[in-house]
Structures are given as C-alpha cells and as structure tokens.
Amino acid sequence: GTNPGFRVGEIRLSNRDIYFGTLLGNTPEGSGRYVWSDGCTYDGEWRRGMRHGQGKTMWPSGATYEGEYSGGYIYGEGTYTGSDNIVYK
C-alpha cells in the first residue's frame, strides 16, 4: 500500500470521541489531543494510535495526570493531582 505520510486532521469516532492532531494515514502518530465523550481529555504524544511518551490527562472531576505513557497506559515518571488538589507522585 501507499503511505500517505503525516498530516494534521480530526477523527470523530462513532462513540463521539474526538482526536485532533498529527496522523499517519488515519492513525494518531506524533502529537495530538483526544477528547472522550465523558469529558476526559489527553494532550500529548502518540505512537501507532496509542498514548506513548509525554502527555497530560484531565478528568471531568478536575484531577490531572502529567507524565509518561507507554503503549496507551500511564507508565514511568509522572504526577497525579486529585480533584482535591492533593498531589501524588
């Protein structure tokens, strides 16, 4: 198949999730923002359609996690701040 290369675009999923950022074909790759239909957001790095590298997740409660991700999951160094503004590392 042909490789269309990198582009910036938006993907709207049937479950109302939205991704906006750099894409390789139709797969998130590089840097982008993902918004879940429940109000969670992720801003950061992507590899092969998964959260990978540095990023920040924000929950509707106001809690945040900023740090490292690997293969779509929180992994490595990071800081979690609860909705009560208490910081956990």
C-alpha angles and dihedrals in degrees: 000000000000120000109227090196129216123337138161115243150133129256120198113195126209090247088060094254113141132206122191123180143061117347135190101210101319096328124101107249127161117004129354152131125250122195119193119211089245091061101261114136135196124195118184149059126349134193124187092343096309133103102260129159125008120356149137128234122197124193126205088247089066094253116137139192121199121181144059130352131187126191092347097311137097105264135160127000120007149129124240117198116193125220085258088061091246109144121224123187 
